[in-house]
Amino acid sequence: MDINDLRSIITVAGLLCFLAIVGWAYGRSSKKGFEEAANLPFAEDDDQGAVPSASQPR
């Protein structure tokens, strides 16, 4: 086994990992979780932890 065989094995393993991640991201089981995460910026508690501008010293 020379360096080119090792490079080929690593390339194929990387491609398989990439395809697994794409399959997971576009799978039906992940859709609900991704939709919830996409709507987090629009949640009701927008002002939680925000400091009113009138109480900040200048």
URDAJO-V684694 format. One line per field, one symbol per residue. ss: DSSP state (H for helix, E for strand, L for the rest). phi: phi as a letter, one per 30 degrees, with the letter a starting at -180 (. if undefined). psi: psi as a letter, one per 20 degrees, with the letter a starting at -180 (. if undefined). Layout:
BEGIN
ss: ???
phi: ???
psi: ???
END
This chain:
BEGIN
ss: LLHHHHHHHHHHHHHHHHHHHHHHHLLHHHHHHHHHHHLHHHLLLLLLLLLLHHHLLL
phi: .cdddddddddddddddddddddddcdddcddddddddcedcddddcdidcdddcddc
psi: pahhggggghggggghgghggghghjqhhigghhhghhihijrhmhjpiqpqhhipq.
END
